[in-house]
Amino acid sequence: MTTVAIIPAAGSGKRMQGGLSKQYLPVDGKMILLHTLSVFELSPDIDEIVLVAPEEDIPMIRQMIVEHRGMSKVRHVMAGGKQRQDSVRNGLAAVENQADIVLIHDAVRPFISENLIRLTVQEAEKHGAVAVGMPVKDTIKRVDPGGWIVETLNRQVLWMTQTPQAFKRSVIQEAYRRADEDQFYGTDDASLVERMGFRVKMIAASYANIKITTPEDLLMAEFLIKKHKVHNR
């Protein structure tokens, strides 16, 4: 069985309020993108990596990250699109037909573990489509455009969805084909599969599997790294 990981890293980092794209920011002295790629490079469950990056950054990424850092599993560096879905679509175009499973993971979630990668791939083999996440801990309200609460949702059935998300290649390719045809944009890859009527299995990940998109997230990431170092002394 062949598993390909698509890592979209083409975000501009507008919410970070800085001049550097969020995937290039350092955490514990190491670029966020490198933290993430290193886990996939070392994972025995990943055969190939397709990295999707801003087109203007591709020469730098190939030289400074892929070659200099010895990321041998990164077989393709594709240009990103206007939105995340466009970037993943470009990544899918590089996936060869012999691939069985396609796993998609945000570059700015550096606390992914090898165990979670393994579990996600295994569950995708069984079910065809898998997302990871965690139950919500806060009370969730639905609010109208005027800022008034409409209803309180039952948090017992609500999960915060994360990545990785993994699919049989034929399933995710068909989901993207239909989304393109209908000009539909979802907020994650699983939503494209769901709208086909295909059931997606949800499995528990970790609250530490954060997506770094704001300065507060960056502070939390530094804290998590330090906590991990203390724990492993």
N, C-alpha and C positions, 0 to 999 in steps of 0.2 A: 504494500500500500504506500502511495506517495502523498505527502501532505505539503502544501505550499502555504506559506504565511505571507499575507499582504499587509504591509505596514504603511498606512497613510501618514505622511509627515510633511504635508504641503500647507499647513496652516500658517496664517500671517501673525498670529499672536496679538490681535487688536485689544483683547481684554487684559493683556499683561501690561499695557501702558509703557512700553519700552521700545527701543529701537531694534531689538533682536527678536527674531521669531522664537516662540516658546520652546520648540523642540531643540534649539541650540543653546538654551540657557543651562548654566552649570548647576548641578546638585552634588554637593560634597566634592566639588572640583572636577566633576565629570559631566559632560554633555548629556542632557536627558535622553536624546536619541540614542547615544551610545549605551546608556544603562539598559534601554529597552532592547536594542539589537543584540547586545551581549547575551541576554537570556535565551533568545531564539537561536542564536549561533550555537550555543552550548546544548540546546535541547535535543535529545535523541529522537524526539517525535516530529521534528521539523526537517524536511529534506531540502527545502529551497525557500529563499526569501525574495519577495518582490517589494522593493522600497519605492514609495511614491513621494516625490519631493518637488519643491518649486523648480521650474525649468532652469532658472538662472543659477541655481545652486548645484545642479547635477555635476559639473566638473569638479567642484570643491568636494562634494560628497564622495565621488568615486576615488579621488586621490587621498583625501585626509581621513576618511572613515572606512571605506571598503578596502582599499589597498593598504594604507598605512596601519590600520588596526586589524588587518587579516580577517575580514568578514567574508570567508569563502563561500558561505551559503547565499550571499546576496548575488543572485545571478542577473537581476535586472534592476535598473534604476529608471523609473518612468516619470514623466512630467505630470505634475498635478493639474487639477482642473479648478474651476471657479469655486465649486463647493466640494465638501467631503465626498459626496456620492459620485461626483464626476471623477475625483481622484481614484476612488476604488474601482470605478469602471475602467479607467486607464490601466490600473494594476491587473484587473481580470484579463485584459487583452494580452498580457504577457504570460498567462497561465496556460501551459500546454495541455492537450487533451488527455494525456496519460495520467494527469493528476487525479487523485481520488477525492481528497478533502482539501477545501480552501478555508483557511483560518484567517480572520481579519482582526487586527488589533491596533488600537490607537498608539501612535509613537509616543504620545505624552502621558502614557500610563506605564511608568518605569518599574512599578512594584509588582509586575506580573511574575508568577513563580513557575518553575518547570513542572511542578505538580499540577497546577491549574491548566497549563498547556496540555499535559498528558490527558487529564480528565476530559477536557473539552474535545479533544480529538477522538477519544474513545466513545464519548456520547454521540458525537456527530456520525461516527460509523454506525451506531445502533439506530439513531433516530432520523438522520438526514439533515437536521437543522438544530443548532444549539446556541443559546445565549447564556451569558453568566450575569449574575447580579446579586443583590442582597435585599432583604425585606426593608421597607422604609421604617424609620424610627420616629419620625416626626408626624404630627397630624397634618394631613393634606387637605387644603380647601380648594374648591373650584370658584374662581372669581370672575365677575363679568368685566367688560371693558371699562366700566366706570369705577372699578375698584371695590365693588360690593360682593360680599360672600354669597354665592349661590347655593352651595351645599358642602357638607363635610364628607369626604370619601372614606370608605372603609379601608383603613390601612392594613387590615389583616390579609387583604388580597393584593396589595400593591408592592411592587419590587422596583428598586433603582437598577436600571440596566447598565451594564458595563461592557467592556470587551476583555478577552477575545470572544468572538462569535465565529462558529465554524459550521460549514455546510458541505454536503456532497457537491462536487463541482457542477454537475448538471443542474442542481436545484438553484444555486446562487446565480449561475449564468442565465437561467431562464427568468429568474426574478428580476434581474437587471434588464434583460431584454424587454420584458413587459413594462417595467417602470419607464424605460426610454420611450417605448411606443406610446404610453399614456401620459408622458411628461410629468410623471409623479416623482416627488422628492420626499423621502422619509428622513427621520432623524437618526435612524440606525439601519443596519443591513437586515436585521431580523424583520423589521416592518415591511420590507419589500417582499420577503418570503411569506409573511402572514397574509398579505393581501391577495396572494394566490390561493388561499385556502389551505396552505400547508402548515401543519402544526409544528411549533418550535418549542423544544424542551428547554426549560430554565433550570440552571444548576447554581448552587451557592458558590460565591467567590470569596471576597474578603472586603471589609470596609476600608482596609488599607490600600486597596487597588484603585487609588485616586487618579483622576484626570487633572493634569496640571494646566490650568487655563487662566488663573488669576494670581496676583502677588501673594494672596493668602494661601493658595494651594502650594506655592513655592516654599513658603515658610513651613507648612505642614510636611512637605517632602523632606526638607532638611531635618526636621524633628524625627521623622520615621527612620531616616538613615542613621542618625545618631543613636536612636533607641535600638536599632538592629545591631549596631557595633557593640554597644554595651552588653546586650543579651548574649552575644557570641564571644565575649572575652573569656 
